[in-house]
Structure formats: structure tokens, C-alpha cells
Amino acid sequence: MRFSAKSGSKALSSLAPGRQAVVVEIEGNEEESRRLGELGVSAGSSLIVVARLPFGGPIVAQFEGWKLAIGRRLAQRIRVSESRYKTNS
């Protein structure tokens, strides 16, 4: 399943901790998109990057009050539109 990409989107994996964004597209196979959808991650989902674990570890992002660790390869295929403001977390 693919969502319409907005210009200026970037990979979730490129965001630093504390940055806020909105998911605009999920690139990849249907199974990955379905699984993320079941977890509540889809186009329009707001998130805050909590941590980028070292040595190629996952990205930890907070969605609607809960946290999810997303592997770097998958995080590279989640396209987001970054908010202009840094959060105070």
C-alpha cells in the first residue's frame, strides 16, 4: 500500500531525537505497510523521535502517547514531513 508523497518529505531514519513529524508515505511491500497500519502508523500519523539507538539500532518514536522501536531499514522507507519546531523533550 502506498500513500501519496508530499514534496519535501524525508526518511524517518534521518530525524534527530526531539524532532516532530507527520507520516506522509510508507514505501515498501504491502505486508510492511499492513503491519505498520495495525500498529497505528499510517499517512497522517504524528510522531516525535525519542531516540536513535547506536550501531544501526532502531529508531524509537512516540505515536499518540505510545512508543515504537522501528528498525533502521524500515525507518528509511517511512517518509515524513518534519515540523518546523523542535519539541522540548
Secondary structure, 3 states (H helix, E strand, C coil): CCCCCCCCCEEHHHCCCCCEEEEEEECCCHHHHHHHHHCCCCCCCEEEEEEECCCCCCEEEEECCEEEEECHHHHCCEEEEECCCCCCC
